[in-house]
Amino acid sequence: ALLVLKSCQSLAGKGPKREDNTQCGLGHRHMNTTEVAVVISTFWGGYFHFMLEGMVRLPLVEAAVLEDPRTKIHVRYTSSYVEQLLSFFNVAAPRIISGFQCASIALVPEPAACGNPSFHHLNLLRRRLSSLLRLPVTETPPDSSDGHRIVVIKRSRKRVVGNHQELVAGLRREHTDENVVEHSGNESLARQLELFNWADTVIGPHGAGLANIVVSRPRTIVVEFLMHEVNICYFRVALKLYLRYIGMHFPPKQLTAGPRPAGPELIQVDVGRVIAAVGNAMLQPRPEVADQEDGDG
């Protein structure tokens, strides 16, 4: 038997308590045992890391093991979004495991670098999620005759856009009410992914919600509001998915020379600049999209 030791919380001695007292083949007690485990654990927690460093690995072994009911999926920890994402691959909650485990077979798909998954990781996950959720993967979907469609991410805890409603109102004056939709993160994950696939432009502050661009169609415009420093993780993801990326720096208003204040950090975006950036991107020639089967990132 192979001992699977994935999940940094467990390695730090903070793993979930288990009442199971089964002893595995290596003599370790208080561990669950399983026949086959696919390890997609990530070092960091959170939606961004699970989607772009964990889920991107799953399609690599999907055909071989996911239809086998013996197969368990090992993650850093379970949560609602983990269960929802894995359910798209027909993995039910009882097949999701975390912490210390024993397995007869441990499959470890090619890992993804923190904040920098490979071209093949990203494009394979986009194709599989789009197929499983029946979303279009082509640049122009069949119902594209109703104008330019925009999704605006609304954050409420960290990196909050203080004039979010002013931004939405300005965009709606340019693109109609029906074509500008707010994303709150309270929607089901299926609905969130549907929105990001539907959009011709995605706008929002740096944060986990932008991880949903993994299902955006090629040449979608992505406008990211950056705050304290330039974090290029979404820039890299966008390039590998053939999305058109625009980064805009808006420092928090209350930022001082001392430590960052507690509570939500508010930014005020220049609505005119954002609208102009989207308009200019719409007028630019669209870049060529290489054959995703042959690209090497």
N, C-alpha and C positions, 0 to 999 in steps of 0.2 A: 504494500500500500504506500501511496505517496502522501505526505503531510502537506496540505495546502496552508500556507501562512501568508494570507493577503489581508489587508486592512490595517492601516497603521495604528488605528485606535486599539485593535486587538494586540498588536505587537507591543504597544505601550502599556499593556496590562489593563486596558479599559474596555475590553470586548464585552459583548452581551452575556449576561449570566444564563447558563443553560442547566436545566434540570436533568437532561439526559446524561446518564452515567456510563455510557458505552465506552469500552476501551478499544482503541484502534490497534492496528497491527504493530505500531511502533511503541506501544506501551503507554500512550498518553490517555489520560482519563478526562471525563467531563467534555467529551467531544462528540459531535454528530458524525456519522459516517454516510458516505454516498458512493454509488458506483462510478459515476462520471461527473466531473465538475469542470465547467468552463469558467475560467477566471477573467473577469473584466473589471476587477477592482481598480480604483484609482487612488493616488496618494492623497489628493485633496478631495474634500466633499463638495457638495453643491451641484446645482443643475448644469452649469457650464461645463464643469469637469466631467460629470457623468456622461453628458451628451457627446462631447467632443474628444474625450479621452477614453471613455468606457464603451459607450454604444457603438462608436465607430469600429470597434474590434469584433463585434458580434457577427456581422455578415460574413466575416472570413471563415467562420466554422458553421454557419447556419445550415447549409445543405447536409453536412455530415452528421450533426448531432441534435439539432433542436427538435426534430420530430420524434426523437427517442424519449419516452416519458421518464426514463431513468436519469436523464441529464439534468443537473442542477446548475444554476447560474450564480456564481459567487461575486458579490458586490461589496463595496465598502460598508454600506448600511442600507437598509430598506427604507422606503418612503413612498408617498403617494405617486410622485412623478416617476420613480424607479419602476413601480408596479405598472403604471400606465404605459410607459415606453416599452417595457418588456412584453406587455400584453399584445402589442401590435405584432410581435413575433410569435404569438400563441404560447407564451410562457406565463403560466398562472402563478399566483403568489406563493403557493406551497413549494414551487420549484426554485424560489429565490433564497439564497443562503448568504450568510456573512460571518465574520469572526473566524475562529479556529475551526478547521474541518479536516476530516480524513477522507480520502478518495482513492479508489482503486486506479482510476485514470484521471489525471489533471491535464486539461488542455488550456494552454496559455496562448491565445492569439497574439499576433504581432502587436506590441505595445505602441501607444501614441505618445509623443512628447508633450509635456505640459504646455498647453496653450498653442501647440504647433503640430496638429495631426497632419499626416501626409496627404498628398493629392489623392492617392488611391483610397485611403481610409474615408476621406470626406465624400468623394464622388460615389463610392460604393454605397455608403449609408444613404446618400440622397436618393440614389436609384431604388434602393430597397424600401425605404420609408415611403417614397412617392408611390411605388407599386402597391405596397400593402395598404396604404390609405387611399389609393385610387386618385392620386393627384397628378396633374400634368407635369412632365419633365422637360417639355419643349419650351423654347424662349417665349413663344406667343401662344397662350391657351385658346381654345375654341371660342370663348365668350369675351374676347378682348376688345370688342367694338364699342364698349361703353366708356372709353376714356382712360386716362392715367390713374392708377389706383394706388393709394398710399396707406400704409399702416404706421401709426404713431404710438410708440411705447410710452406708457404712463407708469412711472415708478412712484412708490409711496413711502419707502423706508430709507433708502440711501440714494444719493445722486438724483435728487428730485428736481425736476424742471419747474421752477416757481411760476413761470408764465406759460405753463402747458396749454391751458385753455386758449390763451391768446394765439399760440402757435397753431393749434387745431383750427381756430376760427379763420386765421389768415390763409391756411392751406385750403380750407373749404371755400373761401371766396375765389380761389384760383382754380379749384378742381371739382367743385360741387360737394354737397353734403354726403351723398351716397358713396363717393369714391375716396373719402377720407375716414378711416375706421381707427378707433382707439383700441390698443391692446393693454389690458390691465394685468394679465397673468392669472386672473381668477377663472378664466375659461378652461374647459377641459383641454387636455393636451392635444387631442385630435383636432379640436376647433382652433387652437393656437397655430398648429402646423398648417392647417388649411388656410388661415389668414396670411401667414408668411409666404405660402406658395401662391396665393391669389395676388399679392401685392406686386406692383411694378417698382415701388420705392418703399423702403423701410427706414424709419427715422427714430432715433432714441438715444438716451445717454448710455455710456458704457455700463454693462451689467449683464446678468444671466439671460435676460429675455432675448438678447441678440443671438444667442446660441441657436435659436429657431431658424436662422438664415440657412441652416444646413439643408432645408427643403426649398429654399428660394430658387426660382428658375434662373438659368444663365442670363447675364446682363441686367439683372435686377440692380437698382441703385440702392446702396446702403449708406446712410448718413449717420455717423456716430459722433455724439457729443463727448469730448474728452475733458477731464477736469484737472486733477493735480499734476498728472504726468502723462506722457504719451505711452500708452499701452498698445502694442501693435498686434495683439493676438487676433482681433477680428479683421484687421487689415490682411493678415496672412491667410486667414480662413476665406475671406472674400476673394482674394486673388486665385486661390486654388479651386474655388467653385465658379470661377468666371463671373463674379459679380463686380459691379462698378462701385468702388469704395470712395467715400468722402469723409475725412476726419475734420471736425471743427472744435477748436479749443475755447471753452467757456469756463474760466476759473470760478469756484464758489465765491459768492459775495462776502460770506462771513469769514473767509480764510484769513488768518493773521500770521504773524511771524512765529507764534507759539504752536503748541500742539493743536491738532485738529479738534474742533469742538464736538461735544457729544450730541447725539440726535441727528436728524436728517440734514444733509448738506444741500443747500438750495443753489441752483444756478439759474441765471436769467439768460436765455438765449436771444440772440438778435434775430427776430422773426424774419425781417427783410432779407438778411443774409442767407438764412436757411432756404427761404422760398426761391431766392435767386440761384442758389447752388443747385437745387433740384431742377429748376428751369434750364439752367445751362447744361446740366448733365443730360437732360432729355434731348437737347439739340445736338449733342456731340455724336460723331459717327460711332456706331456700335462696334466694339472690338470683335475680332474673329474668335470663335470658340473651336479649339482643337478637338480631335477625337478623344473622348474621355477614356477610351479603352487603351490608348497608346501613350497618353501623357505621363510624364515622370515627375511632375511637381517641381 
